[in-house]
Amino acid sequence: MCSALMLVRDKLLADINIYVIFHYVNSVNVKKGDFFMKNFISSLIHQSKEGYIPYDRFIYEALYHPEFGYYQSKKNIFGKKGDFYTSSYVHPVFSQTLTDFITEVASTCNLPLQICELGAGEGRFAEQVILELERRNLTYQYIVIEKSQQLRDQFYKRIETGHDHVQMFSALDELMDHQHSFEGIVFSNEFLDAQPVKVIQNKGGELVELVIMVDSRGELTEQSIACSEEIKNWVTHYFIDLAEGQRAEIPVYMPSLIGDLSRLLQKGIIITVDYGYSNQEWKHPARKNGSLRGYDHHRIVEDILHKPGEIDITHHVQWDPWIAMGQEAGLNIEGIYKQNEFLIQAGMLTYLQEESSLDLFSEKHQQNRAIRTFIQGEGFANMFDVCIQTKGMEAKKLRKLLTKKPGFM
Ligand SMILES: C[S@@+](CC[C@H](N)C(=O)[O-])C[C@H]1O[C@@H](n2cnc3c(N)ncnc32)[C@H](O)[C@@H]1O
């Protein structure tokens, strides 16, 4: 068969495959995500003219496919019964401390008490902050941006939306269609680490891109292709020279996200909480395999191709490119802090309480333990960073707030 005919045949077969998978999945009672996603991705690969898809496409479908993506699933994702904890699931003292910081920044730096949260998940942080603002009788506006319909539905169940002070959008673009500018505080927690990335590797002194294809047994597998000039230029400009054999992720989402944020924000502060590495840290031999990984019931999954749609997929944020691209787009960098240092500065220790009860599960003991988790040791205390950027505001007062106590960065 000539190659043009083979291409037409393969495309037809792939179309039929996707059609059959959709209808089979919708007609029988199978565990949908498991079955569908791997076959769907295989079909996308067969259908592509190159015979592979890049990692960012794979991650996008595995996490955000509108029906069968991981974040659309009805299973528990967050907290003890889910796949991973985020800070709001440890204890409300996290959001209380952040509420203190946000309200202080707003009043000291003359910003409206307007908060825009990116990637709010099921809205645990938003709910806690809103309750706290209500309790303090403050006038505020809270805008939630959450891509997953399933998670937005969870949020609707908990918080009354639709009135002026709590609004919800499925994407930043949607908010930007609704309003051209924003003044206030943009907050996110573990939003960047959940974005699709490409993967590159230094093989024998050459940069290659790692992509995904289907092997002879029908399993998803990696293949390397020549790296585009665009990626090479990006690496030269923003990143590091990878060591022989080293893998790393390319945050292809950053330019448009930073551009949108900078266009939207007229005056205010961007607080980005996440785990990540500086370029210096990326040079450490421990970073040899990059940072892309999955989470399934609180366990790390090294092979993220194995269970697409069923597991979380995440990577460490590249902080230097995030900061540099922000500066190029007009966002000033005020500092990047270890989460424990930031939380101490923001006043978390004032929530410690004296407790004489012998009941170790009393509310006070639980709160004190949570504070220790945020302040001491590995994990929530020092694995996370807090990046603070500003635009259009006099940041002198903010800097004072961030350096109130001696010993803080
Ligand atoms: C790791 S979860 C963190 C959820 C929450 N911030 C927390 O700390 O519990 C990442 C969230 O970001 C959302 N998300 C990812 N990309 C998004 C985008 N482009 N627009 C809006 N939400 C997005 C995901 O659906 C998911 O709910």
The ligand as a MOL file (V3000), in Angstrom:
LIG
                    3D

  0  0  0     0  0            999 V3000
M  V30 BEGIN CTAB
M  V30 COUNTS 27 29 0 0 0
M  V30 BEGIN ATOM
M  V30 1 C -2.6950 20.2640 42.7210 0
M  V30 2 S -4.3070 20.8980 42.5980 0 CHG=1
M  V30 3 C -4.2730 22.1360 43.9000 0
M  V30 4 C -5.6380 22.5100 44.3920 0
M  V30 5 C -5.6830 23.5750 45.4930 0
M  V30 6 N -5.0100 24.7780 45.1020 0
M  V30 7 C -5.1190 23.0690 46.7880 0
M  V30 8 O -4.1120 23.5850 47.2290 0
M  V30 9 O -5.7250 22.1450 47.3700 0 CHG=-1
M  V30 10 C -4.2230 21.8820 41.1130 0
M  V30 11 C -5.5480 22.4540 40.7070 0
M  V30 12 O -5.3540 23.3960 39.6410 0
M  V30 13 C -6.4020 23.2280 38.6940 0
M  V30 14 N -5.9050 23.7510 37.4060 0
M  V30 15 C -4.8540 23.3010 36.6990 0
M  V30 16 N -4.6810 24.0430 35.5810 0
M  V30 17 C -5.6320 24.9850 35.5910 0
M  V30 18 C -5.9460 26.0730 34.7240 0
M  V30 19 N -5.2400 26.2970 33.6280 0
M  V30 20 N -6.9860 26.8770 35.0450 0
M  V30 21 C -7.7010 26.6470 36.1950 0
M  V30 22 N -7.4530 25.6310 37.0390 0
M  V30 23 C -6.4320 24.8080 36.7570 0
M  V30 24 C -6.6390 21.7300 38.7050 0
M  V30 25 O -7.8830 21.3780 38.1430 0
M  V30 26 C -6.5390 21.4290 40.2000 0
M  V30 27 O -7.7610 21.6120 40.8320 0
M  V30 END ATOM
M  V30 BEGIN BOND
M  V30 1 1 1 2
M  V30 2 1 2 3
M  V30 3 1 2 10
M  V30 4 1 3 4
M  V30 5 1 4 5
M  V30 6 1 5 6
M  V30 7 1 5 7
M  V30 8 2 7 8
M  V30 9 1 7 9
M  V30 10 1 10 11
M  V30 11 1 11 12
M  V30 12 1 11 26
M  V30 13 1 12 13
M  V30 14 1 13 14
M  V30 15 1 13 24
M  V30 16 1 14 15
M  V30 17 1 14 23
M  V30 18 2 15 16
M  V30 19 1 16 17
M  V30 20 1 17 18
M  V30 21 2 17 23
M  V30 22 1 18 19
M  V30 23 2 18 20
M  V30 24 1 20 21
M  V30 25 2 21 22
M  V30 26 1 22 23
M  V30 27 1 24 25
M  V30 28 1 24 26
M  V30 29 1 26 27
M  V30 END BOND
M  V30 END CTAB
M  END
